[in-house]
Amino acid sequence: MEKLNMKDKKLPLGFTFSFPCHQTKLDESILVTWTKGFKSSGVEGKDVVAMIRKAIKKRGDFDIDLVAVVNDTVGTMMTCGYDDHNCEVGLIVGTGTNACYMEEMRHIDLVEGDEGRMCINMEWGAFGDDGVLNDIRTEFDREIDMGSLNPGKQLFARRLQKTVRKLLPDCDIRFVRSEDGSGKGAAMVTAVAYRLAAQHKARQKTLEALKLSHEQLLEVKNRMRIEMERGLSKASHPDATVKMLPTYVCATPDGTEKGDFLALDLGGTNFRVLLVRMRNGIRRGVEMHNKIYSIPQEIMQGTGEELFDHIVHCISDFLEYMGMKGVSLPLGFTFSFPCQQNNLDEGILLKWTKGFKATGCEGEDVVNLLKEAIHRREEFDLDVVAVVNDTVGTMMTCGYEDPYCEVGLIVGTGSNACYMEEMRNVELVEGEEGRMCINMEWGAFGDNGCLDDFQTEFDVAVDELSLNAGKQRFEKMISGMYLGEIVRNILIDFTKRGLLFRGRISERLKTRGIFETKFLSQIESDCLALLQVRSILQHLGLESTCDDSIIVKEVCTVVARRAAQLCGAGMAAVVDKIRENRKLDFLKVTVGVDGTLYKLHPHFSSIMHETVKQLTPKCEVTFLQSEDGSGKGAALITAVACRIREAGQR
């Protein structure tokens, strides 16, 4: 340091220590045993890094940051790996001999974690110390061993033969001589550690904004509760973002419903037509037939007439498929968009969401639009009895199985919730007695700016480039249509800053919507040495290292975890309100759930459940997955409405 006139500088130090050590960290190394003639006392069993730091401090005339201690074989591999990227093995044959290589993490039981690789220092000189090589030792080997400082140790090191190529004829093995020794490798390990630490710190700082504390989740819960009250109040309802729409669904099935009912289920890119048959007196005697139809994007974003003509065409195809073309049936319409309802069979579309943009529909009664399309076709007639939201349909479906089910939740393409509210709190509808199901339309939570402090730059970017900028902000933070896009924006940011993919962005990654939310589920399900992750990244035109794959997986984990926690905070506000409405010390309630994100993501449901549990200590919340989708619920509501209507006529 003095010779180089650098005594006043604090430099990072890499320490090549070529003896058997037990490492728990890059900068911690416990000497197991001396070899190669060394016998210094008081060192074996001690951390050599701590000892060298102590010696530096004792000297007191310079300061050094000891970053890494490595074996000479590791240093040699790193030195040669700088020139040859295929170099994954290090070998020393000199005073002593040893080897190291890159092993898959899933095979290293001594270290936690299954992803990526780690360099293993073999200490192979001790091969044979247990006697396994006795049958090929000669009298000369024994004589040399007995005269050494450590008789009975490091036997293999004294007898290494260069026969690798003969033993492995199917492998193309190159031996690259290390010209600069293992010291350069130690410096490189140190440099890499410094670079990786800085990059890791930069990435963590970015991801920190997406990690929510218990206090933050409580705050989200409290803000949701405030917005719920604003939506229920007649005075504040016009300006409320969480609309809390009355559904006019006040009764659940009692088991006496009977007959055949049609149901339509429209809420995303797929559309279902169902025939539901109920047998009188058999509570679970429901027979279902259904067919799924796709809605092309040009129809989703065309005219309302084109959209409803397409829907009626699908109904016609289904009736023909079922051999029921001439039959007039009561119909329930699951319509999963914000609607103002004044009756069970009237739904005024407030605004499109989830990528729909069909003109001439907003502000119109969707039941009338459907009836007009049926009339235009002139093939059949249907009695449209009820229009319901998919959350309401899901709640009814699960409520048919579990009488405690009073909440519905959808977490799929979009997200929404409904629950049974006391009529005395529903100021938009006259009457104080009983309960009514409220369609919350909670996707718009935050549209008034109340979640701005929780939004990241990536949420803002996704929102600004969406079809409905500034709308459905909560939905854009938690639902399947947007999570992949949030991840894509983070990956692009990391790559531009040189923190990922060696700073190289593929053209495909620049494409909006290319990182599908299903990739999050696949990536987080990946236990096969990141093969699935690398396959997905390859599909996106990205050449990834193991480290890249681990980073991508972490980004997916953080984004999905935040979504599940936010969803849980919203649900906590709902169930606590039900408990307080009824002035209960403790509430037992079931939530009916549907949606691909909830069903298919490996961790979303468990994280959401845990969040609800933490935020509602006075509630026991059970989540019941809807197996039949929201369409069956529309048929059940229709059946109940028909039963009540018939009873009224009598």
Secondary structure, DSSP 8 states (H G I E B T S, - for coil): -TTTT-TTS-EEEEEE--S-EEEEETTEEEE----TT---TT-TTSBHHHHHHHHHHHH-S--EEEEEEE-HHHHHHHHHHHH-TT--EEEEESSSEEEEEEEEGGG-TTSS--SSEEEEE--GGGTTTTSTTGGG--HHHHHHHHTSSSTTSSTGGGS----HHHH-TTS-------SSHHHHHHHHHHHHHHHHHHHHHHHHHHHHTT---HHHHHHHHHHHHHHHHHHHSTTTGGG-SS--EE--------S---EEEEEEEESSSEEEEEEEEE-TT-TT-EEEEEEEEE--HHHHTSBHHHHHHHHHHHHHHHHHHHT-TT---EEEEEE-S-EEEEETTEEEE----TT---BT-TTSBHHHHHHHHHHHHTS---EEEEEE-HHHHHHHHHHHH-TTEEEEEEESSSEEEEEEEEGGG-TTSS--SSEEEEE--GGGTTTTSTTGGG--HHHHHHHHTSTTTTS-HHHHHHSHHHHHHHHHHHHHHHHHTTSSGGG---TGGGSTT-S-HHHHHHHHT--STTHHHHHHHHHTT----HHHHHHHHHHHHHHHHHHHHHHHHHHHHHHHHHHHHTT-SSEEEEEEEE-HHHHHSTTHHHHHHHHHHHH-TTEEEEEEE-SSHHHHHHHHHHHHHHHHHHHHH-
